[in-house]
Amino acid sequence: MNETYVIFGIDMETDVGSFTPFYETTKSGTQKILNIFESHGFKGTFFFTGECAKENPDIVKMVIDSGHEVGAHSLFHETVGDELFPIPGVKPLLPEEVPNRIRLATEWVEKAAARKIRSWRCPRLWSSTAVCNALEELGYTADASYPMYFYRERFTPYHPSHDDWTKEGSNKILEIPNFADMTMESNDPGLERDRDHWPLFRTKGANYLMERVHSFKKFTQDKGLPTVLCFYMHPWEFEPCKTSYHYGEGGVTVDEFLVEGTGDVAVRELDKLCTLIKNEGMKVMRVDEFTDMWNKKNK
């Protein structure tokens, strides 16, 4: 029997996909996620940006006290890895800037958490060879960043090469791909982002997302591979969000899909998704726990 592993990664950043400078929904949205996980007996990994942890140490403590793992998610939700598509006003760090920026982000999160952290996720899943090498040097054990929908080569966790993070190699970091339905026909030439699972739990619903889970599970089974479902979501999704915000001397208008189904719909559908996962006997694990298990089984 092909056991299915599930990882819930919660990206702790400013509201609306980090397109705003606000943390107004961070506390309330996080509490709603914690309540849902507690009701199902699930544990997840909460990836904090350094700034989020520094400005919200009470939330870091709340996550830890609830039995979940705290990881890091860059310093300010900047592009630390390879850019997959341009975002106005957001420029990627140069490779030589990456180690120091990751080091500072780590220090801020660890200070708020009062403990060593082991797990990392890049903003927008944009990692790189420089990122993975820097993480290894800093003692991280996992990077849950690989965007399966884009690279379409790795369907299970692997140790990356020091020369090309998308290839297998001897880096001690365990690279964990984020779930995408590799069986569906994409209508997004180039990026193929419509294969990705996010934000389908709230825009299409938990039942639809599980249909894609089943398709991916058959895909991995046919290849003789274990099924690992790494999800990502955010606290701001669990409060109603607007498409337009004004602050300072300007503002931002975001695409409708970013805010569709935020609030009560997201709460209801995550709870339903957790019920479906539990009913099918899938094994839900924190990133650090999964990493230890995976490395032990695959020595």
C-alpha angles and dihedrals in degrees: 000000000000106000115214119221122202127199121188110202116187114199110215108207142123120301125291102018092316091295089123132052093230132109093187096126097035096094100039094040093048091050091053091052091048091051092052094047091048092052090056098037092243128148125202143175120256112205109205126195109229091248093050091052093045094050096038108038090149090063092049088053092046091055093048093045088054091058099255129131122252118215136167131262105185127284103279102358090272124158103268097164139042113319112238096187132000123265115194112251094009116105123183119246115255111252091248090056094054102081096052093044092051090046092054093046089051092051093051094049094044092050091054092043095042089219144079114274124214108180132072139183125188120228110266088003090280104147129155145189090269090053095050092047091049091049091052091051091052093052100254116152103197142033113193094191111100108124103216092188091063108036095031095192106095119058099165133038117285142169109254130227119257087229100045120016093203091062129069118261146128103296109131091223115102107224111210117200118221113238120262129163102252093182098065125090110248123227092191107084114210101005098042087196092155087076089065119100096228128126094359097106089072103025098045101015138245094280092056092047090051090053087059090046089056091049091051092046091055089047092056094041091053088054092047091245130136115251115243117177112195111185130189129199139148139233092238089065090069094063124061109269131198127223093230133047132176124203137150109350096334144007146211138256114201132199115271095243090064092065104024111122095007116150122022094006092056091048092050095045096046089052090050091047090053090050092052092048092050093046090055092051096242116165112241115202142170115247094250093049092046092048093053092047094047095048092048093050094045103045 
